[in-house]
Amino acid sequence: MKTIIEPFKIKTVEPIKPTTKEERQKILKKAHYNLFNVSAEDVLIDLLTDSGTSAMSAKQWAGLLDGDEAYAGSRSFFRFENTIRKITGFKHIIPTHQGRASERIIFSVVADKESMIPNNTHFDTTRANIEYTGAKAFDMVIKEGTEPETIHPFKGNMDIKKLEQFLKEYAPARVPLAMITVTNNSNGGQPVSMENIKETKALCKKYNTPLFIDACRFAENAYFIKMREKGYSDKTALQIAQEMFSYADGATMSLKKDAFANIGGFLALNDDDTAEKARNLLILTEGFVTYGGLAGRDLEAIAIGLEEILNEDYLKYRIRTIEYFAEKLVKIGIPILQPAGGHAIYINAAKFLSHIPKAEFPGHTLACALYEEGGVRSCEIGSVMFAENAKMELVRLAIPRRVYTQSHIDYTIEVLEEIYRKKEALRGMKITWQPKALRHFTAHFSYV
């Protein structure tokens, strides 16, 4: 059949509350035009993030009841550990309460003010945790990855030539590790090819630099490799994921993405000395080494979710959902980052609102318009989030896993079409207050 249906049944529902446009205008003003300040109760369709917003399965909910809450050595930890080791192959599996805790721990252990960390594209918390140690973060995505409308099967790839120049000059003395993010979230959820991961590993090995994978959406990346890379069509998503991790020396992961979990993360690695230092810091700030800030029930649900995420019927549906969304927007004429990534639609706000200059934050303007017009919450990925490091002005509509149906997507498309029709009337925005770091979370705005 041509129609790809949701490979699951809905057994529990949560009501959502419609609001009027006038109500939403007041809500936005009260929130200082920052969508992170808007109460979830006042959001009709929440596409702010796919992190921690997934719907858990019946087996995961059952797992919550079966979770072992022992402080040390719970059986739920060992299930968690064994599941992650089966997928990644790493020797040391260290649980954390979420991905940014894993980032903080590893960079606190290996980095200092002299350190320099390359990546295809650092996400916001990764960059912030690097810079908090005094180190510097560098993005090295391929040229095609910075061109929204260029079609390339693996736009998330690391620029190998740039990386080699960088490592040749600074490694290993000033490069404690290199990273590669799969899929490349800040770059439109674009996948990274197996060939590129292998080439990145070969360079890191040549210059005696460990390679870590930011694995938040490893399963989606594995399925893209299966679909698009020669030699992988007959391999399972699990086999592809295992090969991806085999080229790395460690990984960080927010389990709030490709594990269908509402909380959780891990740091995984092979080096004994680094693992010992990481566990010492974990005990100090997160919890004992067999729970790392997580309840036993969470460890249990995560282990189940990591098995479910590699189901290829689900992955086929997941990728097709984003493709469907993208095809409809392109037909209308709305400029998006192409081809569609694995977890979100990224609107090219600079082109969508070409009359609004970069200094007036076209992405944030569009995100506010989406909420005002239809109660849809999204996230700016541009000059507000990354300041001078922003390569594109994007608005991300991240689709929570197993939460929304095609009707919700169709409604969002209608909202965007209405905004597109009257886009020239939109005004730019300015920041009226901001914190010292990660300003997009709490900054205040007003219209110019």
SULLINLIN-V254594 format. One record per pair of residues at least 4 apart in sequence whose ideal C-beta (glycine too) atoms are under 8 Angstrom apart, sorted by the first residue. I is the first residue (numbers start at 1). J is the second residue. If there is no record, write none. Layout:
I_J, I_J
This chain:
4_316, 4_317, 4_320, 5_317, 6_317, 6_402, 6_405, 7_311, 7_313, 7_314, 7_317, 8_57, 8_314, 8_402, 11_58, 16_43, 16_44, 16_45, 17_41, 17_42, 17_44, 18_44, 18_375, 19_23, 19_24, 19_27, 19_42, 19_44, 19_375, 20_24, 21_25, 21_372, 21_373, 22_26, 23_27, 23_42, 24_28, 24_42, 24_371, 24_372, 24_375, 25_29, 25_372, 26_30, 27_31, 27_38, 27_39, 27_42, 28_33, 28_38, 28_368, 28_371, 28_372, 29_33, 31_35, 31_37, 31_38, 32_37, 32_432, 32_433, 32_443, 32_444, 32_445, 32_446, 33_364, 33_368, 33_429, 33_444, 33_445, 33_446, 33_447, 34_38, 34_440, 34_442, 34_443, 34_444, 34_445, 35_48, 35_367, 35_368, 35_371, 35_377, 35_378, 35_379, 36_48, 36_440, 36_441, 36_442, 37_442, 38_42, 38_43, 38_371, 38_377, 39_43, 40_46, 42_375, 43_48, 43_371, 43_375, 43_376, 43_377, 44_374, 44_375, 44_376, 45_374, 45_375, 45_376, 45_377, 45_404, 45_408, 45_411, 45_412, 46_53, 46_377, 46_400, 47_344, 47_376, 47_377, 47_378, 47_379, 47_396, 47_397, 47_398, 47_399, 47_400, 47_412, 48_377, 48_378, 48_379, 48_398, 49_53, 49_379, 49_398, 49_400, 50_54, 50_257, 50_343, 50_344, 50_398, 50_399, 50_400, 50_401, 51_216, 51_254, 51_256, 51_257, 51_398, 52_98, 52_256, 52_261, 52_262, 52_263, 53_256, 53_262, 53_400, 53_401, 53_403, 54_256, 54_260, 54_261, 54_262, 54_305, 54_400, 54_401, 54_402, 54_403, 55_260, 55_400, 55_401, 55_402, 55_403, 56_60, 56_61, 56_260, 56_261, 56_262, 56_301, 56_305, 57_61, 57_260, 57_304, 57_305, 57_308, 57_402, 58_62, 59_63, 59_304, 59_308, 60_64, 60_260, 60_261, 60_301, 60_304, 60_305, 60_308, 61_65, 61_301, 62_66, 63_67, 63_297, 63_300, 63_301, 63_303, 63_304, 64_297, 64_298, 64_300, 64_301, 65_297, 66_76, 66_297, 66_300, 67_74, 67_76, 67_295, 67_296, 67_297, 67_298, 67_299, 67_300, 67_301, 68_74, 68_75, 68_76, 68_77, 68_296, 68_300, 69_74, 69_295, 69_296, 69_297, 70_74, 70_75, 70_296, 71_288, 71_291, 72_288, 72_290, 72_291, 73_77, 73_78, 73_290, 74_78, 74_290, 74_291, 74_296, 74_299, 75_79, 76_80, 76_296, 76_297, 76_299, 76_300, 76_303, 77_81, 77_95, 77_290, 77_291, 77_296, 77_299, 78_82, 79_83, 79_299, 79_300, 79_303, 80_84, 80_93, 80_95, 80_299, 80_300, 80_302, 80_303, 81_85, 81_93, 82_86, 82_303, 83_87, 83_302, 83_303, 83_306, 83_307, 84_88, 84_90, 84_93, 84_266, 84_268, 84_306, 85_89, 85_90, 85_93, 87_218, 87_238, 87_241, 87_242, 87_245, 87_306, 87_310, 88_93, 88_215, 88_241, 88_242, 88_245, 88_251, 88_268, 89_242, 89_245, 89_246, 90_245, 90_250, 90_251, 90_268, 90_269, 90_270, 91_269, 91_270, 91_272, 91_275, 92_268, 92_269, 92_270, 92_271, 92_272, 92_275, 92_278, 93_266, 93_268, 94_102, 94_105, 94_266, 94_267, 94_268, 94_269, 94_275, 94_278, 94_279, 94_282, 94_289, 94_292, 95_264, 95_265, 95_266, 95_289, 95_290, 95_291, 95_292, 95_293, 95_294, 95_299, 96_101, 96_102, 96_105, 96_264, 96_265, 96_266, 96_267, 96_282, 96_286, 96_292, 96_293, 96_294, 97_101, 97_263, 97_264, 97_265, 97_286, 97_292, 97_293, 97_294, 98_102, 98_254, 98_255, 98_256, 98_263, 98_264, 98_265, 99_103, 99_125, 99_214, 99_216, 99_252, 99_253, 99_254, 99_255, 99_256, 99_265, 100_104, 100_125, 100_126, 100_129, 100_254, 100_265, 101_105, 101_265, 101_285, 101_286, 101_292, 101_293, 102_106, 102_252, 102_253, 102_254, 102_265, 102_266, 102_267, 103_107, 103_125, 103_126, 103_129, 103_130, 103_252, 104_108, 104_129, 104_132, 105_109, 105_267, 105_278, 105_281, 105_282, 105_285, 105_286, 106_110, 106_177, 106_212, 106_250, 106_252, 106_267, 106_269, 106_274, 106_278, 107_111, 107_117, 107_129, 107_130, 107_132, 107_133, 107_135, 108_133, 108_281, 109_274, 109_277, 109_278, 109_281, 110_115, 110_176, 110_177, 110_274, 111_115, 111_117, 111_130, 111_133, 111_134, 111_135, 111_176, 112_133, 112_134, 112_135, 113_133, 113_134, 113_135, 114_134, 114_135, 114_174, 115_130, 115_133, 115_134, 115_135, 115_136, 115_174, 115_175, 115_176, 116_135, 116_136, 116_138, 116_166, 116_170, 116_174, 116_175, 117_122, 117_130, 117_135, 117_136, 117_137, 117_138, 117_175, 117_176, 117_177, 117_178, 117_179, 118_138, 118_139, 118_140, 118_163, 118_166, 118_167, 118_175, 118_178, 118_179, 119_126, 119_137, 119_138, 119_139, 119_140, 119_178, 119_179, 119_180, 119_181, 119_214, 120_139, 120_140, 120_141, 120_145, 120_156, 120_157, 120_158, 120_159, 120_179, 120_180, 120_181, 120_184, 120_187, 120_192, 121_139, 121_141, 121_145, 121_156, 121_181, 121_184, 121_185, 121_186, 121_187, 122_126, 122_127, 122_130, 122_137, 122_139, 122_179, 122_181, 122_186, 123_127, 123_181, 123_185, 123_186, 123_214, 124_128, 124_186, 124_385, 124_386, 124_438, 124_440, 125_129, 125_438, 126_130, 126_137, 126_179, 126_181, 126_214, 127_131, 127_137, 127_386, 127_389, 128_132, 128_437, 128_438, 129_133, 130_135, 130_136, 130_137, 131_135, 131_136, 131_137, 131_437, 132_437, 138_166, 139_389, 139_391, 140_158, 140_159, 140_162, 140_163, 140_166, 141_145, 141_146, 141_155, 141_156, 141_157, 141_158, 141_159, 141_184, 141_187, 142_152, 142_155, 142_157, 142_158, 142_159, 143_147, 143_159, 144_150, 144_152, 144_155, 145_152, 145_155, 145_156, 145_157, 145_184, 145_187, 145_188, 145_190, 146_187, 146_391, 146_392, 148_188, 148_335, 148_336, 148_337, 148_338, 148_346, 148_348, 148_351, 148_392, 148_394, 149_335, 149_337, 149_338, 149_348, 150_155, 150_338, 151_338, 151_339, 152_339, 153_191, 153_193, 153_224, 153_228, 153_229, 153_339, 154_190, 154_191, 154_192, 154_193, 154_196, 154_224, 154_228, 154_229, 155_184, 155_187, 155_188, 155_190, 155_191, 155_339, 156_181, 156_182, 156_183, 156_184, 156_187, 156_188, 156_190, 156_191, 156_192, 156_221, 157_192, 157_193, 157_196, 158_163, 158_180, 158_192, 158_196, 158_199, 158_200, 159_163, 160_164, 160_196, 160_199, 160_200, 160_203, 161_165, 162_166, 163_167, 163_178, 163_200, 163_203, 164_168, 164_203, 165_169, 166_170, 166_171, 166_175, 167_171, 167_175, 167_178, 167_203, 167_204, 167_206, 167_207, 167_209, 168_207, 170_174, 170_175, 171_175, 171_207, 171_208, 171_209, 172_176, 172_207, 172_208, 172_209, 175_207, 175_209, 176_209, 176_210, 177_209, 177_210, 177_211, 177_212, 177_249, 177_250, 178_200, 178_204, 178_209, 178_210, 178_211, 178_212, 179_211, 179_212, 179_213, 179_214, 180_192, 180_196, 180_197, 180_200, 180_211, 180_212, 180_213, 180_214, 180_248, 181_185, 181_186, 181_192, 181_213, 181_214, 181_216, 182_191, 182_192, 182_197, 182_213, 182_214, 182_215, 182_216, 182_217, 182_218, 182_221, 182_244, 183_189, 183_190, 183_191, 183_192, 183_217, 183_220, 183_221, 183_224, 183_341, 183_342, 183_343, 184_188, 184_189, 184_190, 184_191, 184_192, 185_189, 185_216, 185_217, 185_343, 186_381, 186_386, 188_337, 188_341, 188_344, 188_346, 188_394, 189_217, 189_220, 189_322, 189_341, 189_342, 189_343, 189_344, 189_346, 190_337, 190_341, 191_220, 191_221, 191_224, 191_225, 191_228, 191_341, 191_342, 192_196, 192_197, 192_221, 193_197, 193_225, 193_228, 193_229, 194_198, 194_225, 194_229, 194_232, 194_240, 194_243, 194_244, 195_199, 195_229, 196_200, 197_201, 197_213, 197_244, 197_247, 197_248, 198_202, 198_247, 199_203, 200_204, 200_211, 200_247, 201_205, 201_211, 201_247, 201_248, 202_206, 203_207, 204_209, 204_210, 204_211, 204_249, 205_209, 210_249, 210_250, 210_271, 211_247, 211_248, 211_249, 211_250, 212_248, 212_249, 212_250, 212_251, 212_252, 212_269, 213_218, 213_244, 213_245, 213_248, 213_250, 213_251, 213_252, 214_251, 214_252, 214_253, 215_245, 215_251, 215_252, 215_253, 215_258, 216_253, 216_254, 216_257, 216_258, 217_221, 217_257, 217_258, 217_342, 217_343, 218_222, 218_241, 218_244, 218_245, 218_253, 218_258, 219_223, 219_237, 219_241, 219_258, 219_309, 219_310, 219_315, 220_224, 220_258, 220_315, 220_318, 220_319, 220_342, 220_343, 221_225, 221_244, 221_342, 222_226, 222_237, 222_238, 222_240, 222_241, 222_244, 222_310, 222_315, 223_227, 223_237, 223_240, 223_312, 223_315, 223_316, 223_318, 223_319, 223_342, 224_228, 224_229, 224_319, 224_342, 225_229, 225_232, 225_240, 225_244, 226_232, 226_233, 226_235, 226_237, 226_240, 226_312, 227_233, 227_319, 232_240, 235_239, 235_240, 236_240, 236_310, 236_312, 237_241, 237_310, 237_312, 237_315, 238_242, 238_310, 239_243, 240_244, 241_245, 241_310, 242_246, 243_247, 244_248, 245_251, 249_269, 249_270, 249_271, 250_267, 250_268, 250_269, 250_270, 250_271, 250_274, 251_266, 251_267, 251_268, 251_269, 252_265, 252_266, 252_267, 252_268, 253_257, 253_258, 253_259, 253_265, 253_266, 253_268, 254_264, 254_265, 255_259, 255_261, 255_263, 255_264, 255_265, 255_266, 255_302, 255_305, 255_306, 256_261, 256_262, 256_263, 256_264, 256_265, 257_343, 258_306, 258_309, 259_264, 259_302, 259_305, 259_306, 259_309, 260_301, 260_305, 260_308, 260_309, 260_401, 260_402, 261_298, 261_301, 261_302, 261_305, 262_298, 263_294, 263_298, 264_294, 264_298, 264_299, 264_302, 266_292, 267_278, 269_274, 269_275, 269_278, 271_275, 272_276, 273_277, 274_278, 275_279, 276_280, 277_281, 278_282, 279_283, 279_289, 280_284, 281_285, 282_286, 282_287, 282_289, 282_292, 283_287, 283_288, 283_289, 286_292, 286_293, 287_291, 287_292, 287_293, 287_294, 288_292, 291_295, 291_296, 291_299, 294_298, 294_299, 294_302, 295_299, 296_300, 297_301, 298_302, 299_303, 300_304, 301_305, 302_306, 303_307, 304_308, 305_309, 306_310, 308_314, 309_314, 309_315, 310_315, 311_315, 312_316, 313_317, 314_318, 315_319, 316_320, 317_321, 318_322, 318_342, 318_343, 318_401, 319_323, 319_342, 320_324, 321_325, 321_399, 321_409, 322_326, 322_340, 322_341, 322_342, 322_343, 322_344, 322_345, 322_399, 323_327, 323_340, 324_328, 324_406, 324_409, 325_329, 325_340, 325_345, 325_397, 325_399, 325_409, 325_412, 325_413, 326_330, 326_336, 326_338, 326_339, 326_340, 326_345, 327_331, 328_332, 328_409, 328_410, 328_413, 329_334, 329_336, 329_345, 329_347, 329_413, 329_416, 330_334, 330_336, 330_338, 332_413, 332_416, 332_417, 332_420, 333_420, 334_347, 334_352, 334_416, 334_417, 334_420, 335_347, 335_348, 335_351, 335_352, 336_340, 336_345, 336_346, 336_347, 336_348, 337_341, 337_346, 337_347, 337_348, 337_392, 337_394, 340_345, 341_346, 343_398, 343_399, 344_396, 344_397, 344_398, 344_399, 345_396, 345_397, 345_399, 346_381, 346_394, 346_395, 346_396, 346_397, 347_352, 347_366, 347_394, 347_395, 347_397, 347_416, 348_352, 348_392, 348_393, 348_394, 349_353, 349_362, 349_363, 349_365, 349_366, 349_380, 349_382, 349_393, 349_394, 349_395, 350_354, 350_358, 350_362, 350_363, 350_382, 350_392, 350_393, 352_362, 352_366, 352_420, 352_423, 353_362, 353_365, 353_366, 353_423, 353_426, 355_424, 356_360, 356_361, 356_362, 356_365, 356_426, 356_427, 356_428, 357_362, 357_428, 358_362, 358_383, 358_393, 359_383, 359_428, 360_365, 360_427, 360_428, 360_429, 360_430, 360_448, 361_365, 361_380, 361_382, 361_383, 361_384, 361_393, 361_428, 361_429, 361_430, 361_431, 361_445, 362_366, 362_382, 362_393, 362_428, 363_367, 363_380, 363_381, 363_382, 363_383, 363_384, 363_393, 363_394, 363_395, 364_368, 364_380, 364_382, 364_384, 364_429, 364_445, 365_369, 365_426, 365_427, 365_428, 365_429, 366_370, 366_378, 366_380, 366_395, 366_419, 366_426, 367_371, 367_377, 367_378, 367_379, 367_380, 367_395, 368_372, 368_429, 368_445, 369_373, 369_419, 369_426, 370_374, 370_376, 370_377, 370_378, 370_395, 370_415, 370_416, 370_419, 371_375, 371_376, 371_377, 371_378, 373_415, 373_418, 373_419, 374_411, 374_412, 374_414, 374_415, 374_418, 376_397, 376_412, 376_415, 378_395, 378_396, 378_397, 378_398, 379_395, 379_396, 379_398, 379_440, 380_384, 380_385, 380_394, 380_395, 380_396, 380_440, 381_385, 381_386, 381_392, 381_394, 381_395, 381_396, 382_386, 382_390, 382_392, 382_393, 382_394, 382_395, 383_387, 383_390, 383_393, 384_431, 384_439, 384_440, 384_443, 385_390, 385_440, 386_390, 386_391, 387_439, 397_412, 399_403, 399_404, 399_409, 400_404, 404_408, 404_409, 405_409, 406_410, 407_411, 408_412, 409_413, 410_414, 411_415, 412_416, 413_417, 414_418, 415_419, 416_420, 417_421, 418_422, 419_423, 419_426, 422_426, 427_447, 427_448, 428_447, 428_448, 429_445, 429_446, 429_447, 429_448, 430_445, 430_446, 430_447, 430_448, 431_439, 431_443, 431_444, 431_445, 432_444, 432_445, 432_446, 433_443, 433_444, 434_439, 434_442, 434_443, 434_444, 435_439, 435_441, 435_442, 435_443, 438_442, 439_443
